[in-house]
Each structure stands twice: as structure tokens, then as C-alpha cells.
Amino acid sequence: IFSKQGFRFFYFANEGKEPPHIHVQYQSSAAKFWLCPVILDKNLGMTAAELRKAAALVIRHEKLFKEKWDAFFSHIK
């Protein structure tokens, strides 16, 4: 979707049957956040400080992520 402050935000195209969520990569670590509401699902190596930054960015851009999720997966279903 985009990158900001070293974090990369993306989806996997085969995940449209799951509730809306966003994957976040930072260096060699990653996390997955559910959207609406924003809740951490998985943490794969991010520190607490990195998770706080990632969560703040997800919250700030939640509407955009949800809009892009809906637009992308509406064409796949």
C-alpha cells in the first residue's frame, strides 16, 4: 500500500476471506493488525517501541487501509 518512517504496509492477495487487516514490515520484523478496530494479531520480531510506532501509523491510516482493502478484494470475491 505504502511505506512510511521505514515501515512497509501491505496485503497478501490470497487473504480476502479473512476480516480486513494490514501487514507491516520493519527491517527484518513484521506484524499483522486487524482493522476496525485496530488490534494487533501477530508480532514477528518487532520491539515494543516499533509496535507502538506501527500501531500509531495503522490507526492514523486505518480509513485508507480499509478503503483499499474493500476496493481490492471486492474484485476478487
Disulfide bonds with the S-S distance in Angstrom:
none
